Amino acid sequence: MVLALKVNDKDNVATIFAEQVQGGDVIQIRDKKGETTEVRALEAVPYGHKIALQDIAKGQIIVKYGEEIGMASADIREGEHVHIHNLESMRARGDWNNDGGEAKAK
């Protein structure tokens, strides 16, 4: 079974702390009290990335470690990979420069 961590009761995502997750894998979500729940991954989720613990509607705030880390840019289903393809920062996008073009790696 694959392990993920939910740090705060407010979190609607958990961080994967195991090898690459494949769609269909059952993920054991452990919270800081040591209690566990399970979520079935709907797609591959890399090590250290986030998985949705519940359905998250487009525009809804995404919470990780008790902090608001961004907003869903698309509807996200429970068990989906949460990353830059469906999560936008509420401050700024790090992949765009000020003139709207893609930022270049330094």
N, C-alpha and C positions, 0 to 999 in steps of 0.2 A: 504494500500500500504506500502511496506517495504522501508526503507530509507537507502541509502549508501552515503558516502562522497568521493568526488574527490577534493583534495586540490589544485592541480597544473594542468595547461593546458597540461603539458607533460605526466601526469599520464595515463597509459593504464590499470590500475586496480583501483577499489574503495573499501573502507572498509565498511562492513555491520554494521550498528548501529541499529539493531532491533532484534527481536526474530529470532529463527531459520528460515531460508529461505528454502522453498521446491522447487523442480523442477517445473517449470511452473509459479512460482510467478513473478509478474511484480515488478521490483526494481526501485524506483525513485532515480536517482543519482543527488545529489545537489552539486554544486561547490561553491567556496568561494564568488562568486558574487551573490549567491542565485538562479542562473539559474538551471533549472532541465532538465534532459533527462531521458529516460527509457531504461532498459535492461531486458529481460526475462531470469530468472535463468534456466539453463539447468539441474541443480542438486541441492541437498541440500548444503547450505553454512552456517556454524555456525556464531554466533554473533562474531564480531571482525575480521573475516577472510576476504579475498579478493575475489572479483569477477572480471572477465575479462570484460573490456569495449569494446573490439574489438578482432578480431582474432589475436592471437600472435603465430608466427611460432617458431618451435623448434630452439633454439639458439638466439632468439631475446631477447633484454634487457627488463626487467620488471621494470617499474617506478611507485613508490608510493610516495606521498608527494613531488614530484619533484626530488626524489633521485633514482638512480639505485640501486635496492635491490637484483638483481639476474638476472638469465637467464632462459628462458623456457627450461626445459629438455624434453619436448614433445610439439607437437602442442596443442594449447589451443584455444578453440572456444569462441567467445563472449558469456558471460553468464555462463561460467564454473567457478567452485571453483578453486582458485589459492592458492596453499599451497605446502608443501614439496614433494608431490607426482608428481608435475610438475614444480617445481621451484628449481633451484640450486643456492647457493651462488657463487659469483665469487671469494670469498676470501677463504673459507674453508667450509667443512660440519661439523656442530656441532654434528651430530649423529654418526660420525665415529672417532675412536681414531687414533693415529699415525701409528699403525701397520695394519690398514685396517679393524680391527674388530669393531663391534658395541660398542659404548661407554656405560659404565655402569652408572646408576644413583647413585649419592652419597648419 
